[in-house]
Amino acid sequence: MKCTYRRRYGLPSLLASVLFLVSALAHAADFQLPALNSPASAERHAGKMVWADLITPDLAAAEKFYGGLFGWTFQSIRAGDVNYAVAMLDGRPIGGIVEKAIPAGQHQQSAWLTFLATSNVDDTKKLAVSHGAKVLDDIKSYPMRGRQCVLSDPEGAVFALLASSSGDTPDYLPAAGDWIWTSLHAKDAGTEAAFYQNLLGYDVFDLPSDDGLEHLILSTDNYARASANDLERGSARRHSHWLNFVRVNNAAETAAKVLAMGGRVLVEPRVDRHGGMLAVFADPAGAPFGVMEWSESDTKAEPQ
């Protein structure tokens, strides 16, 4: 089963889902969200993807899907009427899932929210707003987690900032099942990259391409953190968005598992520019995510 990613990933449903997530987290101030690092670390890696939260109408179904696909386990947290599960890999928290029912008669898509590291969320938020970003959920503090807020960038791509109280996750090659990459897909990748460069201090490098579109690498600390890419041409429903990738050993086998468990293939497994394989899927509730193969010989050192 194949469908075209850029035509099925609609902005109205994505934004509505993220606003659901914002609303849920707004009522979760008493959650004991886990620290990124235990014990705490002094590491700081501005611009690194350090967390992701999923908004979904069926928490149990999401746990079954991602647990079966990536080997994640889950720890449940409940406060009031909000159900939240922390996704764990080898005993380490890597993300969260929030359950939020979709009101009858509304068509909304489940979605992942990307968290980027910053050392000072207050200053970074102010800088973002001064360069055209909008605040969707203002700064909130969680004792073990730190301070975070949710924004939309000048093109409308939704993202979150997190100043972790336990330091950022260290730079290492993620194990299979862990986040390995995040990519921004934008109408104007160069302009968007400049926004995030001002915000988080990225070094920006051109990535050679023969498709006539702009592809950029965003790096900090001599380490490639993310990419910014022009959206493909030819779709009237294009919009800017972040997309997160999980490391897998075999993208083709993962695609077969996704289909068997009720998900969809949005981009068939293909060779990526770094030489490995990647693919993009939607989970059974419609949330897009990517997978990427990565060998021990591949490097995330920033381009020279």
N, C-alpha and C positions, 0 to 999 in steps of 0.2 A: 504494500500500500504506500503510495507516495503522494504528497501534496506539496505545494510551493510555499515555503516558509514566509516569504515576504507578503503573500496575499492573505494568509490566514491569521496573521498576528496583528490584530486590530488595536489601535490606540484607545478608543473609548472603553472597551472591555478591560484592557490592561490597566488603565488609569483608575477605573472604578474599583478594580480588585485591589490595587495598591492602597487606595483611599480606605477600603475596608480594613486592610492591614493596619494603617495608621490609626483608625478608629479603635481597633482591637487593642493595639499597644497603648493607646491613650488611657485605657481602663486597666492597664497591667502594671501600674507603678509599684504595686506591692509584690510583683513577681520577684523571686530570687533567681534571676537569670544568671547562668554560670559565667565565671571568669573565662576569658580566652585562654589564659595560661595558669596552670597550677603546678608548682609555685609561680609566683609572679615573676615577670621578666622585665628588664630595663630596655628591651629592644623596641625601636620605633621605626616603622617603615611607611612613610607617607605614601598614600596612593595605592597601597596593597589591598586587594580584596581579602577581608578577614572574616567575613560572615555573610550569610544569606538567609532570609526568612521567606517562607512560602505561605501564601494565603490560599486556603482550599476549603471547599464546602464539606469535605468528608475526611476528617483526620485519620480515622482508622484505615480507610482505603489508601491514603497517601503513605502511611507507615508501611502498609503491606507492599505497595509498589516500590518505594525507594529502598526499603529493607531487603526485598527480594532482588532488586537490581544491583545495589551497591554494597550490601552487607551492613547497612546502617542499623543501629539499635536506637531505642528511644526512651527518654525519661519524661514522664508526664508532669506538667505543672498546671494547676488550676487556680484561678482567682475570680471569684464571682461567677459570672456566666461565660468566661473566656476559657477555652481549652487551648493549651499550648504544649507542644512536645519539643524537647531538645533532641536533635539528631546527633548521634554519637558514632565515631569510627575509632575502633580500638581503644575505647574508653575516653576519647577526647571529644569535646563538643565542637561541632563544625557548622551547625545551622539550626534553624527552628521552623516549626510548622504551626500556624495559627488556623484554627477552624472557625469559619464564619459562614453561616448559611446565606445563600443567595435568595433575596426576596422573590416571591412568586411573580412571574411575568417579566422578570428582568433577565437579560442575557449578559452575563459577565464571565470573564475568563479568569481562571486561577493564574497566579503569577508569582515569580520569585523577585525579591527585592535585594539588590546588591549593596553591601556595606563596604565603604572605602575608609582606610585608616587615616587619621589625622592626629596630631599631638595636641591640638587646641581646637575643639569643635566650635567654640564661641567665635574666635577670630576667623576661622575658615567659613563659617556660615555668613558672617558679615561680608567677607570678601566675595562669596558667591552671589549674594544678593546685589552687591554693588556692580556685578558684572552680568546681571540679567536673570539670575536664578529666582525661583519662587519657593517659599517655605510651605511645605505641605503639612508637616508636623514639627512643631518647635522643639527646642532642646529639652530632653528629659534625662534625668540621672537615675541609674540603677546601681545600688551599692557595690555589687561584685563585678558588674559589667563595665560601667563607666558612663559617659555622656554621649548621647546620640541625637540626631535629627534627620528628618526626611525632606528632600528637596527635589525640585525638577529643574533641569538645566535650561539654558536659553532656547533649545530646540524642543523641550518638553520631556526629555528622557529623565525618568525617575530614578533616584539613587539615595543612599543614606550615608551619613558621615558618622564614624565611631571613634571616640577618643577612649581607648581601652584603659581601665584602671589597673590592669595586670600586664600591660605591655602588649605589643603586637606579636602575632605568631611568628616564629623564626623562619628564616629562609632555608628551606630544604626541599628536596624533590618529594612531592606529595606521593603517598601510597595510592594504589588503585582504590577508588571510592572516595578520594578526597578532592576538593576543589583544586584545579591547576591553572585556570585562566579565566579572564573575563574580557569581553569585547564590547565596545560601543559601536553601534550602527547608526549612522547619522546622515542627514541630508547633505551636510557640509562637514566632512571629517576634519578638515584642517582648522576650521573655525571652532569646532567643538574641542579639538585637541588643545587649542590655544586657551580656551576657557579653563580646562582642567589643569593645564600647565600653570596658569596663574594661580589656581586654587591650591594645588598640591605639590607644585615644584617639579613636575615631570620633565625629564629630557625627552624630546620628541624626535623620532627618526623615521625617515621614509622607508617603506618596505617595497622593494621592486615588484612590479606587477605588470602584466600584459593585458589587463581587462579594461584599461582606460579609466579606472577608478582610483581614488586615493586610499592607501592603506598605510597606517602609521603605527609605530610601536611607542608606548609610553613607559618610561623607565624612571626608577629612583634607586639610589644606592648602587648604581651599576648593575641593576637587575631589572629585566623586563617584567612589567607588572600587568600590562593590558594592551589592547590594540584599539585603534579608532579606524573605522572603515566607512567609506561612502556606501550608502544603500544602493542596491542594484536598481538600474533604471527600468522603467516600464510598468510600474505599479501605481495606480491612482491612490492607493491606501498606504503609502509609505509613511513611516514615522520613526523618530529616533528612540532607541532603547538600548539597555544593557542586557547582555546574554552571558550566563555563567556556564563554565565547562568543568566536568568531572573527569579525572584521569581513569582510563580503563585499559585493560590489556588487549582487548580486541573489539574494535568498534562494530564490526559486522556481526559478531556474536551478540553484542549488546543490543543492536537493532532488532535482532530476532527475539530476544527476551522482552524488549519493550512491546513489540507487537503481541507476543503471547500473553502479556499481562494487561492488555487493553490500552496501551499507549499508541501514539502515531509517529511515523517517521516524517519529519518536515524537510530535512535535507539528508539524502542518502549518504552512507559512508563514502568519503572521497579523500584523496591525498591533499593534505594541507600544504601551505607554503613552506613549512619547516620540514616537510618530508614524511611526517606521520599521517595517520588517518584521523578524521574527525567526522562527526555526524550531529544533527540537531533533531530533537524529539519533542513531543508534547506528552505530558503524563495523562492519565485517564480523565482528569478534570480540565485539561487544556493548557497547563503551565509549560511554556517552552524552556528547554535546557539543552546544553550540549555535552558531548563527550569527546575526549581527545586521547589518542595514544601518545605515549612519550617514552622514548628509550633512554637508557642510562647515558648514551652518548650525546643526546640532545642537550642543548644548553639554553638557559634563560639569562645569560649574561647579555647586557645591553649591546646593541649593534655598535660596531666600530666605524 
